[in-house]
Amino acid sequence: MPEGANLPTEPLPFAIANQYDSRVEYELALPSSAGTKELDFGTLPTAGCKAILVIYDAQVSAAPVSIAFNSSLTPIELSTGGFIVYASPTPSVGITEMSVAYTTSGKLRIWILG
C-alpha cells in the first residue's frame, strides 16, 4: 500500500502459520452469461474453514463479481485484479458456505483450507 497519495505501491506482507486437515481448490472460468456458483467446501469441519484466498485474475472486459459467505444478504464486491484473504486459525462458528454471482466471463482462483 502506498504511504500517501500519488506514491508508489508497497507490498502488503501477511502470513498465517497453522495446520489444516482439508483443502479445496477451484479455478472458476465464469461463462459470459449471468449466474451464480455455489462452492462445495468438501470435507471441511462443521466449525468452518481456517483460511480462504480468492483471486480474481485481471481481465479488461470482466465485470466485478459478488461473493457471499454463509448465505449473507450483503455480498462483497470483487473487481478484476483484486483478492480476498480470510484467516481464522481456530474457528468455532466460521465460514461454511460461499457463492459467487457474476454477469460476465472471468477467471477466479480460490483456495479453502480447513
N, C-alpha and C positions, 0 to 999 in steps of 0.2 A: 504494500500500500504506500502511496506517496505520503510524505510528511506534510505536504501542503499543496495548494492548487498549483497546477502547471509544473510540478516537479516530476521527475521520472519515477516509475513504479519500483517498488522493492518487493522481494518475496515475502509471503506470509508463512513462516515456518510453524508447523504444528505436528504433534505426534501423540499416539496412544500406544501404550505398551500393555498388552493384555492377551490372554489366551482365548481362543474361540474353538468351538466344537463343530460348527457347521458353517458352510459358506454357500451363497447363491450368487451367481454371476449372470448378468443379462447384457446383451448387446442388441438393443432395440433399433431396428430400421423401420421408422414410422412411415406408413403409407401417405399418399398425398391427400386422401380423403379424411375428414374429421372422424374422431373416435376416442375411445378410452381403453387403456390396457390395465387390467388388474394383475399385479405381480404376485406370484406364488412364492412365499417365503420358505417353502420346503420344510425341513425338519428343525427349524429354529425353535428354541424353547418358548413356552407359553408366556413367559415374563417379557418377551420381546427381544429385539436384536441389540447387539452391543455396539455395532457401528454400521453406518451407511455412507457410501460415496456415490454421488450421482454426477456424471459429467455430460454436458450437452455439447457435442462437437460443434465448432464454429462452422456455420454454413450461411452463405449470403441470403438465400431465399427462404430460410426456415423461420417460422413464427415462434414466439415463446410457447412453452408448454405449461400446464398447470399440474402440480404434483400435490396429491393429498395423502396424508398419513392417518391411519386409523379411522377411515371414513369421515374425515374432517369436512365440514361445510365451508371452510375457508382455506382453499389450497394455496400453495406457494407458487408464484410465477418464476419460471426459469427461462432466461433467454439464451440464444446460442452463444457459445464460448464461456458460459457460466458453469458453476458447480455448486453442489450442496454437500456439506460434510456434517455428520452427526456421530457423536460418540457418547456412550453411557456404559462404562465398564461393568456395572452390576445393576442392571435394570430390575425393577420389581413390577412396574406397570408401564412397559416401554412400547415401542413401535412394533406392531404385529401385522399391519396391512399397509399397502402402498398402491396408489393408482396414478396413471399418467394420462391426462387429457390433452389432445393435440388437434390442430386444424390443418397442418401441412406436413409434408415429409420432413424427416430429420433423423439424426442418429444420437441415441443416448447409450451411455455405458454405465452400468450400475453394479456395485458390489455390496452385498448384505452379509454381515458376519454375526453369528450367534453363539 
